[in-house]
Amino acid sequence: MGSHRTTMASALVLALLCALCAVLAAAQNYSAIFNFGDSITDTGNLCTNGRPSQITFTQPPYGETYFGSPTCRCSNGRVVVDFLCDRFGLPFLQPSKSSNADFKQGANMAITGATAMDAPFFRSLGLSDKIWNNGPISFQLQWFQQIATSVCGQSCKSYLANSLFVFGEFGGNDYNAMIFGGYSTEQARKYVPKIVNTISRGIDKLIAMGATDIVVPGVLPIGCFPIYLTIYQSSNNSDYDDLGCLNSFNDLSTYHNTLLQKRVDIIQSRHRKTARIMYADFYSGVYDMVRNPQNYGFSSVFETCCGSGGGKYNYQNSARCGMQGASACASPASHLSWDGIHLTEAAYKQITDGWLKGPYCRPPILHS
């Protein structure tokens, strides 16, 4: 009898603890979200001065799934930061370059084409023509500082301490510039430490400004993306892994992410009592979707949803999504890739869940 009572008491305590954890997770909230990055999470910065027709993602069928029309998001619907706003009961973030916007509940500094490095870095490599938009980390931090000053003036400490920051991903466009500019992945690899150092300095600057909860995403497994699989097709089977992704491009991403995780750990160790730095594993989350698509409701991981019907991957650079001749598939939710470069809303929703609760964010955004 005594043993039975002890077992019942233990079960009751465990149930109460689980209930308490659930309440704490539900109660966790942020008063604002501030996002930095590139086209993966841009919600309109590139279009604040109009929507030039030559920019494909300002044209249908972009935005068709959720918004019903293009919103300057590079997807068929919502992106990760939108789902984070939904989770914390906040409105979708206004682009930081918007005029007369209310930024009290956050802002989005991300802009399509953004890089980690400044323009002089690319000039030194002879790659100026590969960077078509100047919105690097240094600029985005300036945009944020201006917004913070306008929202909270000189008393920002408590406001920023109750805000969530998403810093990246950064680096993807830096490597794109090198690769599409004729650099091999091995040559691009030499610059990874410099790019990661720039990202880590950006994190330090955010902490110095008062940020306490910062999500730092790594880069994606670009060797699994239709744009790379199409442009860099190889007849050598050894260039591909067992899933069909290009090894050299994924090796570059993995190297970047390994160095970034180490830097995040170092920064966290310096600010253990004052900040929570969360490494978001973009790579592993997406790669698992490629390996186990059925677990996510995907029937296609290598074929773009929106394309012109060309080739094995439904990607043609001359007839990309948003261009004449391209159209969307009937079921975007069954596809991982939207346009060959960016993911579908369904994929971004799965990624967000992996960041909020784990296992693809260390530690998860939601407190356990």
C-alpha positions in Angstrom: 0.0 0.0 0.0 2.8 2.4 0.9 4.6 1.7 -2.3 1.3 2.3 -4.2 0.8 5.7 -2.5 4.4 6.7 -3.3 3.9 5.8 -7.0 0.6 7.8 -7.1 2.3 10.8 -5.3 5.2 10.7 -7.8 2.8 10.6 -10.7 0.8 13.5 -9.3 4.0 15.6 -8.9 5.1 14.7 -12.4 1.7 15.8 -13.8 1.8 19.0 -11.9 5.3 19.8 -13.1 4.3 19.1 -16.7 1.3 21.3 -16.3 3.5 24.1 -14.8 5.9 23.8 -17.8 3.0 24.1 -20.2 1.7 27.2 -18.4 5.1 28.8 -18.4 5.6 28.0 -22.1 2.2 29.4 -22.9 2.8 32.5 -20.8 6.2 33.2 -22.5 5.8 36.3 -24.6 7.6 39.1 -26.2 6.5 42.7 -26.6 8.3 43.0 -29.9 10.3 41.1 -32.5 13.2 42.5 -34.5 14.4 40.6 -37.5 17.6 40.9 -39.6 18.5 39.0 -42.7 18.0 38.5 -46.4 15.3 37.2 -48.8 14.6 34.3 -46.5 12.7 36.6 -44.2 12.3 39.9 -46.1 8.7 41.1 -45.7 8.9 44.1 -48.0 12.0 46.2 -47.5 13.0 45.9 -51.1 9.6 47.2 -52.2 9.2 50.2 -50.0 9.9 52.5 -52.9 7.7 50.7 -55.4 7.6 47.3 -57.0 9.7 47.2 -60.2 8.4 44.6 -62.6 11.9 43.2 -63.3 12.0 41.9 -59.7 10.3 38.5 -60.1 9.0 38.1 -56.6 6.8 41.2 -57.0 4.8 39.3 -59.5 2.2 36.5 -59.2 2.1 33.8 -58.2 4.3 34.9 -55.3 2.1 35.4 -52.2 -0.8 33.4 -53.6 -1.3 30.9 -50.7 -1.9 33.2 -47.7 -2.0 36.8 -48.9 -3.6 36.3 -52.3 -1.1 38.5 -54.1 2.6 39.4 -54.0 3.8 41.0 -50.8 7.6 41.2 -51.6 8.1 37.9 -49.7 10.1 35.4 -51.6 7.5 32.6 -51.1 4.0 31.6 -51.9 2.9 32.8 -48.4 4.3 33.4 -45.0 7.9 33.1 -43.9 9.5 32.1 -40.6 9.3 35.6 -39.0 5.5 35.7 -39.8 4.9 32.5 -37.9 7.0 33.7 -35.0 4.7 36.8 -34.9 1.7 34.6 -34.9 3.0 32.5 -32.0 3.6 35.5 -29.8 0.4 37.4 -30.7 2.2 40.2 -32.6 1.3 41.8 -35.9 3.4 40.9 -39.0 6.5 43.0 -38.9 6.6 46.3 -40.9 9.7 46.7 -43.1 12.2 49.0 -41.4 12.4 51.2 -44.5 8.6 51.9 -44.4 7.6 55.5 -43.9 5.4 56.5 -40.9 5.2 52.9 -39.7 4.6 52.0 -36.0 7.5 49.9 -34.9 6.5 49.6 -31.2 5.9 45.8 -31.7 9.0 45.2 -33.8 10.5 45.8 -37.2 12.0 43.8 -40.0 15.5 44.9 -41.2 15.9 42.0 -43.5 16.2 42.9 -47.2 16.5 40.7 -50.2 20.1 40.4 -51.5 21.6 41.3 -48.1 25.1 40.1 -47.3 27.1 39.8 -44.1 30.0 41.7 -45.6 30.1 45.3 -46.8 30.5 46.4 -50.4 34.3 47.0 -50.2 34.9 43.3 -49.4 33.2 42.3 -52.7 35.1 45.0 -54.6 38.3 43.6 -53.3 37.3 40.2 -54.8 36.2 41.7 -58.1 32.6 40.8 -57.4 30.9 44.1 -57.1 28.6 43.3 -60.0 27.3 40.2 -58.1 25.9 42.3 -55.3 22.9 44.1 -56.5 21.5 45.4 -53.2 23.5 47.1 -50.5 21.9 46.0 -47.2 24.7 44.3 -45.2 24.8 43.6 -41.5 26.3 47.0 -40.7 23.5 48.9 -42.5 20.8 46.8 -40.9 22.2 47.5 -37.4 22.1 51.2 -38.3 18.4 50.9 -39.3 17.6 49.1 -36.1 19.4 51.7 -34.0 17.4 54.5 -35.6 14.1 52.6 -35.0 15.0 51.8 -31.3 15.8 55.5 -30.7 12.5 56.5 -32.1 10.5 53.9 -30.2 12.2 53.9 -26.8 14.6 56.8 -26.8 17.2 56.6 -24.1 15.3 54.1 -22.0 15.4 51.0 -24.1 16.8 48.4 -21.6 13.6 46.9 -20.4 11.9 47.2 -23.8 14.7 45.4 -25.6 15.0 42.8 -22.8 11.4 41.8 -23.5 12.0 41.6 -27.3 13.0 38.7 -29.5 15.8 39.2 -32.0 16.3 37.0 -35.1 19.8 37.7 -36.5 20.0 36.0 -39.9 20.6 34.0 -41.7 23.6 35.8 -43.1 26.2 34.5 -45.3 24.1 32.8 -48.0 24.4 35.8 -50.4 28.1 36.2 -49.7 28.7 32.7 -50.9 26.2 33.1 -53.8 28.2 36.1 -55.0 31.5 34.1 -55.0 30.1 31.0 -56.6 28.1 32.7 -59.3 31.1 35.0 -59.8 33.3 32.0 -60.7 34.8 31.0 -57.4 34.9 27.4 -56.5 33.5 26.2 -53.2 37.0 25.6 -52.0 38.0 29.2 -52.8 34.8 30.5 -51.1 35.7 28.4 -48.0 38.7 30.6 -47.4 36.4 33.5 -46.6 34.1 31.7 -44.2 36.0 32.7 -41.0 35.8 36.4 -42.0 32.1 36.1 -42.7 31.4 34.3 -39.5 33.4 36.9 -37.6 31.3 39.7 -39.1 28.1 37.9 -37.9 29.5 37.4 -34.4 30.5 41.1 -34.2 26.9 41.9 -35.1 25.6 39.7 -32.3 27.9 41.5 -29.9 26.6 44.9 -31.0 23.0 43.8 -30.5 23.9 42.7 -27.0 25.6 46.0 -26.3 22.4 47.8 -27.4 20.4 45.8 -24.9 19.2 42.6 -26.7 18.9 39.6 -24.4 17.1 36.9 -26.5 18.8 36.4 -29.9 18.1 33.6 -32.4 21.1 33.1 -34.7 20.3 30.9 -37.7 22.9 29.1 -39.8 22.9 28.8 -43.5 20.8 26.3 -45.5 21.9 23.1 -47.3 22.3 24.9 -50.7 23.5 21.7 -52.3 19.9 20.4 -52.1 18.4 23.5 -53.8 17.1 23.3 -57.4 19.0 26.4 -58.6 22.4 24.8 -57.7 21.3 21.3 -58.8 20.4 22.7 -62.2 23.3 25.1 -62.8 26.0 22.8 -61.4 24.7 19.4 -62.6 27.4 16.8 -62.7 27.8 13.4 -64.5 30.0 12.2 -61.7 27.9 10.4 -59.1 30.5 11.0 -56.4 29.6 14.7 -56.5 26.3 13.9 -54.9 25.3 12.5 -51.6 23.0 9.5 -51.1 19.9 11.8 -51.3 21.0 13.6 -54.5 22.4 16.8 -53.0 25.7 18.3 -54.2 28.4 17.5 -51.7 30.7 20.5 -52.2 28.0 23.1 -51.7 26.6 21.4 -48.6 30.2 21.0 -47.3 30.5 24.8 -47.6 27.3 25.4 -45.6 28.4 22.9 -43.0 31.7 24.5 -42.5 30.0 27.9 -42.1 27.6 26.5 -39.6 30.3 24.7 -37.6 32.3 27.9 -37.1 29.1 29.9 -36.4 28.0 27.5 -33.7 31.4 27.8 -32.0 31.2 31.6 -32.1 27.7 31.5 -30.6 28.9 29.3 -27.8 31.7 31.7 -27.1 29.4 34.7 -27.0 26.9 32.9 -24.8 29.7 32.0 -22.3 30.6 35.7 -22.1 27.0 36.7 -21.4 25.7 33.7 -19.5 23.8 35.8 -16.9 22.5 38.5 -19.2 21.6 37.0 -22.6 20.2 33.9 -24.2 21.8 33.2 -27.6 20.0 30.5 -29.5 21.6 28.8 -32.5 18.8 27.9 -35.1 19.8 25.0 -37.2 18.3 25.8 -40.6 20.5 23.2 -42.2 19.5 20.2 -40.2 15.8 21.1 -40.3 15.7 21.4 -44.1 18.0 18.4 -44.7 15.7 16.2 -42.6 12.8 17.4 -44.9 14.9 16.2 -47.8 15.7 12.9 -46.1 12.2 12.2 -44.7 9.7 14.2 -46.8 6.8 12.0 -45.8 7.2 13.1 -42.2 6.4 16.7 -43.3 3.7 16.0 -45.9 6.0 16.6 -48.9 5.9 14.6 -52.1 8.5 16.7 -53.8 11.8 18.1 -52.4 14.0 18.7 -55.4 11.4 19.9 -57.9 10.3 23.6 -57.6 6.6 24.3 -57.2 6.8 27.5 -59.2 8.7 27.1 -62.5 8.4 26.7 -66.2 8.4 22.9 -66.4 12.0 22.7 -67.5 14.4 19.9 -66.7 14.6 17.5 -63.7 14.2 20.2 -61.1 11.6 22.4 -62.8 14.0 25.3 -62.7 15.2 27.5 -65.6 17.1 30.7 -64.8 15.6 32.4 -67.9 12.0 31.5 -66.9 12.0 31.7 -63.1 9.0 32.0 -60.9 7.3 35.3 -61.6 8.5 35.5 -65.2 6.6 34.8 -68.3 6.1 31.1 -68.9 6.4 30.1 -65.2 3.5 28.9 -63.1 2.8 27.4 -59.7 2.0 23.8 -59.0 -1.4 22.8 -57.8 -0.3 21.9 -54.3 2.5 24.1 -52.9 2.1 22.5 -49.5 3.4 19.3 -50.9 6.6 20.9 -52.1 9.7 21.9 -50.1 11.0 24.4 -52.7 8.9 27.2 -53.9 11.0 28.9 -56.6 14.2 26.9 -56.6 15.9 29.3 -54.2 13.4 29.9 -51.5 11.1 27.5 -49.6 7.3 27.1 -49.5 5.1 28.5 -46.7 4.6 24.9 -45.5 8.3 24.4 -45.2 8.8 27.6 -43.2 6.0 26.6 -40.9 7.7 23.3 -40.1 11.0 25.2 -39.6 9.4 27.6 -37.2 8.0 24.8 -35.1 11.5 23.2 -34.9 12.9 26.5 -33.6 10.1 27.2 -31.1 10.1 23.7 -29.5 13.2 22.0 -30.8 15.0 20.1 -32.0 16.3 22.6 -34.5 17.1 25.4 -32.2 19.6 25.2 -29.3 18.1 26.0 -26.9 14.5 26.2 -28.2 12.9 29.6 -28.3 10.2 28.5 -25.9 11.5 28.0 -22.4 11.2 24.4 -21.2 
